[in-house]
Amino acid sequence: MKSLKVTQGKPNPTGKDRLGSATPNSQLVGEWMDIKNSGTEDYLMAGIALQHVAYTAGYPNGIWTNVLNFTEGTLEVGKVVRIHSGSKPDFLSWEDQSGADFHVYTNGDYVWNNDKSDRPRIVSGGSDSVIDETMYDAYPPEGEILKRIGNKLE
């Protein structure tokens, strides 16, 4: 059986959020979500995307937005890939490094909502086929890793 799950995440890294060039990459990479192959077969990742709900002036009720599109690779059974905001750093803290077998980077700014709840989801073939979806509440604790309990990151 094939199965991918968002198992944990750190949507609110320690420190004050800053946008644009003022944001230190060392802080950006502290914001992440984990995807685990929880099935019994290796999972071809090409065509898989991690999404979240983005709120903008044009979409005050939110719109699904891609965080990262996988274009290649296979996630073996039991393995975890961690998707970090920012770009690959020279150094990753132990907390942000441990617990994942692979690390990939969005090469962008902060992704995960803090002042509103968010719903990380994994999709295949655009957003037509939802593989997994979870959520967390607004104002997640700063610097804490949220673990999945049922259908929620807490």
Helices and strands as residue ranges (DSSP letters): E 4-10, G 20-22, H 25-28, E 32-37, E 43-44, E 48-54, E 63-69, E 74-75, E 80-84, H 94-97, E 102-105, E 121-124, E 129-133, E 146-149, E 152-153
